[in-house]
Structure formats: structure tokens, C-alpha cells
Amino acid sequence: MEKASSPPPTAELRFSANRPSNGRLPVTDNRTRVLVVDDSYFMQRRLAEILQSAPDLRVVGFADNGAEAIHLAETLVPDVITMDINMAKFDGLHAIDYIMRSNPRPIVIISSYTRKGSRAALYGLDMGVIDIVEKPSTGGVALDIMDRATEIITKVRTAARVRVVRTLRGTPNPAPTVSPPEIHCPATPQITGSTRFFDPTSTLPRVVAMGASTGGPVVLQELLRAIPGEIFPPILIVQHLPEKFTREFAAQLDAVSSLNIVEAEEGQAIQSGSVYVAPGGGHLQVTSQGCLCINDGPPINHCKPSVDVLFHSVARNYGPQALAFVLTGMGEDGAAGAGAIRRAGGSVVAQDEASSVVFGMPGAVIQAGAADHVLSLDNMKLLLAGLAKKAAATSGSGPNSNS
């Protein structure tokens, strides 16, 4: 008897490996299913090679434009989508907007840097994109994406743990969570009852330091938008972003805040009413004289800039006059520096799990016993508004006075 011909493999099985030939049903495949979106056939294959090298990841399909990405997001229902931005027929930003409104999926942008593309990628973060990976390139020519293999695998794995929900008009999910959480912590302390914490009715810090990674751009916008007026202690920020994206990120923050927000530069003197964002690819430090240093040392905690590097310099030079925030993010960057600030007499706030996209960084601070308080995003906004009110009431020298 002639055997019936087998049906052609579907897009989902295109990269299936080690399928049994003994007639038995295959074991359930629990690997993270990834849809790759890029208008370059070569880049699609290189990304597939990277992703398939991880035992817990598999590629289930390809799209070479945003319209096809939307279709495959609906039909394949991938766990994660890697998304290019600059595509000829239908760009990645429009695809992200549609997907996050209609069929939300965790998305990691993987795109070559252009100024226009940088703005689009950062806007994608506002719409719920989990993270950004910059394709290595020079003169507009893409170089070997394999140089980013570890970063791509790590960020796709993180994105797979983020539970996204449908957004309206492309606005980001206000309180995404990660399942399962990276770290389990003891009961969170309350803001009341502490003798070490900066009380907005009594003492102002001389400097405020903030560290964030995955999910941080949206949280930082919310926090800085909550500070009314232009009289506030200098704020120093480390946000894990690819090199070249931080200048546009600082401009994006500046557009939504009454404070003066810039990318930090070597030798700048920090001033009240100003915010300084660490440049991508350099560590940010501050001296006791209130001047900024950009350090070109090796990555710390696989990060450059590193929150720990900033926090250690703040602890050394400002001690009890420092206030630090450790916000949503993957990994443990900031935990050691937060401990140094606390030992020096400063205060540390960690974002709570419910309002964190990824609870790794604040969870590590709490687990290390370095957090004075664990606050929700809303309570952190209230704290900053209270500090701003106190700063305005006590200032007699105007918004641009040196701290």
C-alpha cells in the first residue's frame, strides 16, 4: 500500500530539531518561541543561529516587514518577537504600535543605530517594548551580529518572563509584572517609622542617584514628570541602554519634565534643577566638588554604564547627604553600590515588585539588606513631589544655583 505523503512543515516547525522518527509522540517542547522580524535575509539567519544556539530558545518564524510581523504575531503567537525598526514596506515602530494594542507580545528591538531609528526605538519603549539591542555597524553597513549574541539571548530570555497586557492607543502597560519573579523578598518595609530616611519636611539630600535597566525608561519619565518646578537637588541617572541611544533618551526625558535634563559630560558641575544621564558606553561618577567624571573602565556587572560605579562615587563623596533609587531592571547592578550608600549614612529606595517590569535589580538590593524602603511607583512619585515642595520652600538662590 502506498503511504500517504506527509504535509509540508509549518512555519512553527521550520527549525524543529531532533524530531523523533520512531512514531512516538514528541515530548512537549517548553522552549521559548521567538519570531524574528528583519528585512535582511542574511540578518534573519544570523539571528536564528544565535537564538537556536541557546537550548531554551527556538525560532518559529520570520518576517521581513512590519505587516508580515503583525500577521505572524497573530497566527504563531510567539513568546517573544525580535523587531527591526528600519524596514522598507512597513516599519517596526508601526508594527509595535499595532501589536501592543491588539495582540500584545514581549518585544525586543534589534536595530542598527540611526538618529531617526533611535528616537523610534525609544518611543517603542514607551509603547511597551522590553529592551533594545543595537546591531554593530559602521558607515551604515551592518557588522557581525554574532558580537551581540550573549546580549541578544539574555534580553530575549528576560522578555519571555515579562507578562504584557493590551495597551490603548499604544500607551505602555502601567504596571507590568514578571512571572516567575527573579527574587523572592521578605515583607517590604514601610515609609513611616524610619529615622534614617530623608523626610521631605526636614532634610533635603544634596544629590539624588537613580539606577534602572529593563522597564526603566517609562518609570524614569513618570518620576521626573512628578517633580514640579525647577528647584530640586541634582539627579544623576544610570539607565542601561546601548551606546548612542542615551543622548536621545536624555532629550526624551527633557521633553516631559520641568527639570533641565542632559546627557552627562566630562567635567560638568552638577547644579540644582538639572538631571544628568550617564552616556552609553561610559561609567558615570561624581566628585566631592560636584563635578562629573566619565570613566572608560571595563563593564561592571556586565554593564557600562554601571549603577554600582555611580553609587559608589556618591557614597564616597556625599554619604549621609545622598538619596538613591534602584528601579526596575534585570540583574544585580546597583546592589553593592546601594549597600555602600546605606553604610555611609545615605538612604536607599527600591522599587516594589508589583510596579517593576523586572524585579532583578531592586530585588537584589532588598535581598542584600541595602534598601531602607520599598516603594511603589506612585509612592516614589509622592516622595519626589514632597522633596520638591521642601526644596522650593527652603531655596533662596533660584533654580540654577550650584548644589
C-alpha positions in Angstrom: 0.0 0.0 0.0 1.3 3.4 -0.9 2.0 5.6 2.1 0.2 9.0 2.3 2.6 11.9 1.8 3.4 14.0 4.8 2.2 17.6 4.9 4.8 20.3 4.4 6.3 21.6 7.7 4.6 24.7 9.1 6.5 27.9 9.9 6.4 26.9 13.6 8.3 23.6 12.8 10.7 25.2 10.4 13.6 25.0 12.8 12.5 22.0 14.9 15.4 19.7 15.7 15.7 16.1 16.8 12.1 15.2 15.8 11.5 11.5 16.7 11.5 9.0 13.8 10.2 6.1 15.9 6.5 7.0 15.5 6.2 8.1 19.1 4.6 11.5 20.0 7.3 14.1 20.7 7.9 15.4 24.2 6.3 18.7 24.9 8.6 21.5 23.8 8.8 24.1 26.5 11.4 26.3 24.8 10.7 30.0 24.3 9.2 30.6 20.9 10.7 33.5 19.0 9.5 35.4 15.9 12.4 37.2 14.1 11.5 40.3 12.2 14.2 41.8 9.9 14.2 42.9 6.3 17.6 41.3 5.7 17.6 37.6 4.8 21.2 37.4 6.0 20.4 39.0 9.3 17.4 36.7 9.8 19.6 33.7 9.5 22.3 35.1 11.8 19.7 35.9 14.5 18.3 32.5 14.1 21.7 31.0 14.6 22.2 33.0 17.8 18.8 32.2 19.2 18.9 28.5 18.3 22.3 28.2 20.0 20.5 28.6 23.3 18.9 25.3 24.5 15.8 27.1 25.8 15.1 29.2 22.7 13.7 28.3 19.3 12.8 30.4 16.2 9.3 29.7 15.0 9.1 32.1 12.0 10.5 35.1 10.1 9.0 38.3 8.8 10.8 40.9 6.6 8.4 43.8 7.2 6.0 45.1 9.8 2.8 44.0 8.1 4.0 40.4 8.0 5.2 40.7 11.6 1.6 41.6 12.6 0.2 38.6 10.7 2.7 36.1 12.2 2.3 37.6 15.7 -1.4 36.6 15.4 -1.0 33.2 13.8 2.1 31.9 15.5 1.5 33.6 18.9 5.3 33.7 19.7 6.5 34.1 23.3 8.9 36.9 22.1 9.4 39.0 19.0 12.7 40.5 17.9 11.9 43.6 15.9 13.9 45.6 13.4 12.9 49.3 13.1 14.0 50.4 9.7 12.1 48.3 7.1 11.0 49.5 3.7 7.4 48.4 3.3 6.1 48.8 6.9 8.4 49.8 9.6 8.9 48.2 13.0 7.5 51.1 15.1 4.1 50.9 13.4 4.1 47.1 13.8 4.9 47.5 17.5 2.1 50.0 17.9 -0.4 47.7 16.3 0.8 44.5 18.1 0.8 46.2 21.6 -2.7 47.4 21.0 -4.3 44.3 19.5 -2.2 41.2 20.3 0.5 42.2 22.9 3.7 40.2 22.8 7.1 40.8 24.6 9.2 42.7 22.0 13.0 43.2 21.9 14.1 45.8 19.3 17.3 44.7 17.4 18.2 47.6 15.0 21.1 49.5 13.6 21.6 52.9 15.1 20.4 56.0 13.2 19.2 59.2 14.9 15.7 58.7 13.5 15.8 55.0 14.4 17.0 55.8 17.9 14.0 58.1 18.5 11.7 55.4 17.1 13.3 52.7 19.4 12.9 54.9 22.5 9.3 55.6 21.5 8.9 51.8 21.3 9.9 51.5 24.9 7.1 53.9 25.8 4.7 51.5 24.0 5.8 48.5 25.9 9.0 47.2 24.2 11.1 45.3 26.7 14.6 46.2 25.6 16.9 47.4 22.8 19.9 45.7 21.2 22.0 47.8 18.8 23.3 46.0 15.7 27.0 46.6 15.4 27.6 48.8 12.3 29.9 51.3 10.8 29.1 53.8 8.0 25.6 52.3 7.8 27.0 48.8 7.0 25.9 46.1 9.4 28.8 44.2 11.0 28.8 40.8 12.6 25.7 40.5 14.8 27.4 37.5 16.5 29.3 40.0 18.6 25.9 40.7 20.3 25.0 37.0 20.8 25.1 36.9 24.6 23.2 40.2 24.9 20.5 39.1 22.5 20.0 35.7 24.2 19.9 37.4 27.7 17.4 40.0 26.7 15.1 37.6 24.8 15.1 35.3 27.9 14.2 38.3 30.1 11.4 39.4 27.7 9.9 35.9 27.8 9.3 36.4 31.6 7.5 39.7 31.2 3.7 39.5 31.1 2.4 42.2 28.8 -1.2 43.3 28.5 -3.1 45.0 25.8 -2.4 48.7 25.6 -4.7 51.5 24.5 -3.5 53.9 21.7 -0.1 52.4 22.1 0.5 53.6 25.6 2.6 51.3 27.8 1.2 48.9 30.4 1.3 50.9 33.6 2.1 48.0 35.9 3.7 45.0 34.1 4.9 42.1 36.1 7.3 39.3 35.6 6.4 35.7 36.1 8.0 33.9 37.8 9.8 36.7 39.8 13.6 36.6 39.8 13.9 37.1 43.5 11.6 36.4 46.5 12.0 39.0 49.2 10.9 39.5 52.8 7.9 41.7 53.7 8.6 45.2 52.4 9.3 47.9 55.0 7.0 51.0 55.1 8.0 54.6 54.6 6.9 55.5 58.1 8.9 55.0 61.2 12.4 55.3 59.8 14.9 57.6 61.4 17.4 57.4 58.6 15.1 58.2 55.7 15.0 61.7 54.1 11.9 63.4 55.5 10.6 65.9 53.0 9.6 68.1 55.9 13.1 68.3 57.4 16.2 67.4 55.4 17.0 67.6 51.7 19.6 65.4 50.1 22.5 67.1 48.3 22.3 64.6 45.4 19.8 62.0 44.1 21.1 59.0 42.2 18.9 56.6 40.2 19.7 53.3 38.5 17.5 51.4 36.1 17.5 48.8 33.4 14.7 46.9 31.7 11.5 48.9 32.0 13.4 51.9 33.4 12.7 54.5 30.6 9.0 54.6 31.3 9.5 54.7 35.1 12.0 57.4 34.9 9.7 59.5 32.8 7.0 59.1 35.4 9.3 60.0 38.3 10.8 63.1 36.6 7.4 64.3 35.4 6.2 64.1 39.1 8.7 66.8 40.2 7.1 70.2 39.9 9.1 73.4 39.3 12.8 73.7 38.6 14.2 73.7 42.1 15.4 70.3 43.1 18.7 68.6 44.1 20.8 67.4 41.2 19.8 64.0 39.9 22.3 61.5 38.4 20.9 58.6 36.3 22.3 55.4 35.0 19.9 53.7 32.6 21.2 50.6 30.8 20.8 51.5 27.1 23.0 50.8 24.1 25.7 53.3 23.3 24.5 56.3 21.2 20.9 55.9 22.5 21.4 57.8 25.7 21.6 61.3 24.2 18.2 60.9 22.6 16.9 59.3 25.8 18.0 62.4 27.8 16.2 64.6 25.2 13.1 62.5 25.5 13.1 62.9 29.3 13.8 66.6 29.0 10.6 67.0 26.9 8.4 65.7 29.6 10.0 67.3 32.7 10.3 70.8 34.0 13.9 70.0 35.0 16.9 70.5 32.7 17.9 67.0 31.5 21.1 66.4 29.6 23.5 63.6 28.8 26.4 63.8 31.3 29.7 65.1 30.0 33.2 65.0 31.5 33.9 67.9 33.9 30.3 69.2 34.2 29.5 70.8 37.5 26.2 69.5 38.8 23.5 72.1 39.6 20.2 72.0 41.3 17.3 71.7 38.9 19.3 69.6 36.5 19.4 65.9 35.7 22.4 64.1 34.2 22.1 60.8 32.3 25.1 58.6 32.0 26.3 58.2 28.4 26.1 54.7 26.9 29.5 53.1 26.9 30.9 55.1 29.8 30.7 54.9 33.6 29.4 58.0 35.4 31.0 59.2 38.6 30.7 62.4 40.7 33.4 64.1 42.8 33.1 65.7 46.2 33.3 69.1 44.4 30.2 68.2 42.4 31.9 67.6 39.1 31.1 64.7 36.8 33.7 62.1 35.5 33.1 59.7 32.6 35.2 56.6 33.2 36.1 54.3 30.3 36.8 51.3 32.5 35.6 47.7 31.8 32.0 46.8 32.3 30.8 46.1 35.8 28.1 43.5 36.3 28.3 43.2 32.5 27.1 46.8 32.3 28.6 50.0 31.0 27.5 52.4 32.4 27.1 50.6 35.7 24.8 51.7 38.6 27.3 50.4 41.1 30.1 52.7 39.8 27.8 55.8 40.2 26.5 54.7 43.6 30.0 54.0 45.0 31.1 57.5 44.0 28.0 59.0 45.6 28.6 57.1 48.8 32.3 58.2 49.0 31.6 61.9 48.3 28.1 62.6 49.7 27.5 59.9 52.3 24.6 60.8 54.5 23.5 63.6 52.1 22.7 61.1 49.3 19.4 59.6 48.3 19.4 56.6 45.9 16.6 54.9 43.9 17.1 51.4 42.5 14.4 50.9 39.9 13.1 48.1 37.7 15.8 46.1 35.8 17.4 42.8 35.1 20.4 41.6 37.1 22.1 42.8 40.3 23.7 46.1 39.2 23.3 48.6 41.9 23.0 46.3 44.9 26.7 46.7 46.0 26.6 50.4 45.5 23.3 50.8 47.4 24.9 48.9 50.3 27.8 51.4 50.2 25.4 54.4 50.2 23.5 52.9 53.2 26.7 52.2 55.1 27.8 55.8 54.5 24.6 57.1 56.1 22.6 57.8 52.9 19.2 56.4 52.1 18.1 53.9 49.5 14.7 53.3 48.0 14.0 50.1 46.0 11.0 49.9 43.6 8.5 47.3 44.7 7.8 44.1 42.7 4.3 44.9 41.7 5.3 48.0 39.7 8.6 46.6 38.3 8.8 45.2 34.8 11.7 43.1 36.0 12.4 42.7 39.8 16.0 41.7 39.5 17.8 44.9 40.4 15.5 46.2 43.2 15.1 42.6 44.4 18.8 42.2 44.7 19.1 45.4 46.8 16.3 44.2 49.1 17.8 40.7 49.4 21.2 42.3 50.3 19.6 44.3 53.1 20.5 47.6 51.4 17.1 49.1 51.0 15.7 51.5 53.6 12.3 51.4 51.9 10.5 49.5 49.2 8.0 51.8 47.4 5.6 51.5 44.5 5.9 53.8 41.6 3.1 56.0 42.9 4.7 56.3 46.3 8.1 57.2 44.8 6.3 60.0 42.8 4.8 61.2 46.0 8.1 61.2 47.8 9.8 63.2 45.0 6.9 65.7 44.9 7.3 66.2 48.7 11.1 66.8 48.3 10.4 69.3 45.5 7.9 71.1 47.8 10.5 71.3 50.5 13.2 72.4 48.1 11.0 75.2 46.8 10.2 76.3 50.3 13.8 76.4 51.5 15.6 77.7 48.4 16.6 81.3 48.2 19.0 81.2 45.3 17.0 80.1 42.3 16.8 77.0 40.2 20.3 77.2 38.8 22.3 77.5 41.9 25.2 75.1 42.4 24.4 72.3 44.8 
